[in-house]
Every structure is written in C-alpha cells, then in structure tokens.
Amino acid sequence: MRIAIGGFQHESHSFAPRPTGWREFLEPGGFPGLQRPATLVETLRPTSVPCAGALAVLEEAGAEIVPLTWCFANPAGPVTAEAFERIAALLVAALSDALEAGPLDGIYLELHGAMVAEGFDDAEGELLRRIRAVVGPDLPLTASLDPHANTTAEMTARADALVPYRTYPHVDMKPAGAQATRLLLERIRRGRPWARSFRTVEFLIPLTMQCTMVPPMSEVLEERARLAAEHGCIELGFCFGFPYADFPGCGVAISAYAETQEAADAAADALKSCIERRESDFAGNVMPAEAGVAEAIAVARGATRPVVMADTQDNPGGGGHGDTTGLLAELIRQDAQGAVLGLINDAGSAAACHAAGVGATIPLLLGGRSDGAPLAVTAVVEALTDGRFTCTGPMGKGNPADLGPTALIRISSGVRVIVVTRKMQALDQALFTHIGVDPGAQRILALKSSVHFRAHFQPIAEAVIVVAAPGPVVADPAMLPFTNLRPGLRPRPGANR
C-alpha cells in the first residue's frame, strides 16, 4: 500500500500589515522550514505537527510512505501569488513523480484551512482542486485541519474526510494527523466514500472566546463528541473559523461524515443548533492594557507565582507582527518591577544588541516596524543567544525553533524584554529558558499570544489577564473593515449585519 503524505499550512489575516512570502515558509520561527521529499520524513517524525502522527500510523500499518512537500509559515497577511504558486507546484510535481513511480492508494495532507492567497480566497480549496485534477476524483484523500479553519463547501467536497484538531491551545496536532490517516486507511479498505454534510453558522466567534479549556467552547466540544456518537459519524468536524479573513467563506463551519446522508445531515444540523443556541455565550470582552497592567501589579504583590498577561491583539499566531509596544510602554509607565515581556520581533534591535555585547547600555528604537510606532528606550544587554532551541511544551514539544539573533534586555525601569529576529508566538517556556530566564520565578510574564500560551504557562500562573493593546489581531472582529463577508454573517455574536 503506497500512501502519499504532504502539507501546506498557513493562517491568513486579510488586514495584517505584512504579506506572507516564499521566505516566510523557509524560515518560519518555531517550526521546521519547508521540506522536500528527501527530508520530510526524518525532519517531521520527532516534531508535534500533524504529519508526525500520520507517519506513526502509516509506519505501524506497514505502508510505503511517499513523501511530497511540507511547509508552514507563521500567520500574517495573505500568501503572495509567488509563494502560493511555487509551493503548490512543488506539491503537485512531487505527486506527479510519485504517480510515475507507481499507483497510489491514498493521500494524507496536513492543511490549515484558513489560508488566503493572492488570487485565491479559498486557497486550500484551490490546492485540493489542483490535486484532484492530477489524481482524479476517486483516489482516497483525507486531511487534518486547524480548528481555526474557514472550512468551505469546496474543501469538503474534494476530501473524503477533514479532521480538525479538538483543542485550542492545539495540544492534539499529532493525534489529529493520526486520526485523519486512520480514516484514510479505512476509506481505502471500504472502497467507497462516506456520505457527507456541510453547514455554516452565521456569526463570527472572537479568537479569545474559542479556547477549549473553558466554557462555552469546552461544553460545545463535549456536545460535539456526544452527537458524533449518537449519529454514528466517523467524523463530525467542527471548525471555529479564523475571523480575520475577508471572504465569503469566513466563519464557523461543520463537516459531517457518516454511513448515510440522513445521519450526516442530522449530526451537522444538531451541532449547528447547539452552537447557535450558545451565541450570546461567545460574546466576550478583554481588558484595556492600562487596567490590565494595574491589576497584574496588584495581584503580583501577594502572589507566589507569576501573573501572566496576554497581549492578544499583537498575537503572532493570529497575524500580528509581534512588534507593537503598547503593552510594553504601559508596563514601563506603571513601573511593573519584575516583568518580562516575550517577544518583541525586531531584527534591527537584536542586531544592535549583539554588536554592543553583554553588559552594554545602548539606546534603542524598539519594535514598531509594522505600525510605525517604535518605543525609545535605554537598554542594558543582559544575555545573547542565536535563537535556536527545541520547544518543550504541550503544543510544540520536539519542534525546532530558530528565531535568529536574540537578546534579553533590561530597560531602565526594570522591565525586561526578549528581542528576536524572527517572530514566534509566545506559546512555549523554552522561549524564556533558552536565554536564562526561569518563567516560574518571574513576577509578571507578558506574552504575545491570545490562547496558545495557556497550554504551557497557565499551569504556572497565579492569574491570567488578557489585555488589548494596539495590534491587528483585534479582539472584536466587528471592528475590522470587512467588505467581502457573505450576506447575513454577523461579525460578532449578537451583532447586526
């Protein structure tokens, strides 16, 4: 049995300040760079990405693994036409080479589901169209998705099963890849596709309200599992949507797969109704940075563990550039002693710190490259690294990170900042420990993240405070200048459209 395996992951923010080009897939920060067939298997096997789970299932099944192309880039603006065409061409060419060597029994793909490319709003739908054009409509094909996918009817029609992760923070990426691959093997054995049903929900869910560790999302996921069992679904895929993509397919979607059309339709309709009944529960607010810092300082006075702050609107995992300084300026203004902020993505400042050396005191115009608002500071260089380390937390364990020249600086107020050359969401404690900072020993940890930080930092936190400082990953999607959403879609729970 010959199974092809590959991937193309990107989460695209239509209003982010920087597009995503070819280079971003070669040097993606906390994930491996682009892999071609010769390197894919050995590079991805020890990581936490979905393909690692797929590889384990295929190896256990004794299948012949036919590697294609795999890549990931950190969320940012839409993928450039050049990058999309080059990577899609690599995938299709590798698939063509695989077919030249012999028949394939199936294909597993690691996709995100919320990629927008120049010229293709539904980039995964277009990628699947090109693959189907090569292999035909009947070759078994399954894919794993990030639950922030903006799943479309075209994606559902072109895959035999789409399997989103169940968690946010995404601690089950490998299990999702494994499950999609098990379904692929079952689809090959049965010799025919399952019935499928596709539904959408007509309101966007803010990113901060999509966390599966707490209600309402945790309760909806429990109901999803119950409904899948009740209706005999082989997969009841629930994607929360990425509410920053300006195209008609943006939003919450359900893909149900079952033996009969009746069962698939019933399961999809029941889950849709469950979500719609909870609409008001998905409305949420975050604290302004000024109030959040004041609360963090107050809580930290009597705390034995760090107070964790999330700078949600500059989340590199949602399309932020990781370089806005609003929260940092507020920490400095309020003299937040014992605070460490991770990370500021600023290659120029990182280079200046390396040139000056440990112990030097230097002036910096820190951050602000994406919004034109750098912060003037005087900084002492405390430590320097090459930015290379291996992630250790529940989400990224085993993933290699390469953030380029990195510096730990202390600003005159006593606030410390980790400055990097390439962006990464602050989702792993190794970001701090690799440069000599013990996260658990700090008074305040300020993190560029929305939700993923919770997997590794919430267990050590005295309290978690989510704050809104300037940045493109706005906590309220209704504040964005959408022009292409489908008619009737509410840009926030309960909003008028």
Summary of the structure (lengths in Angstrom):
residues: 497
radius of gyration: 22.3
end to end distance: 50.7
largest distance: 69.8
contacts: 1918
relative contact order: 0.14
helix: 35%
strand: 24%
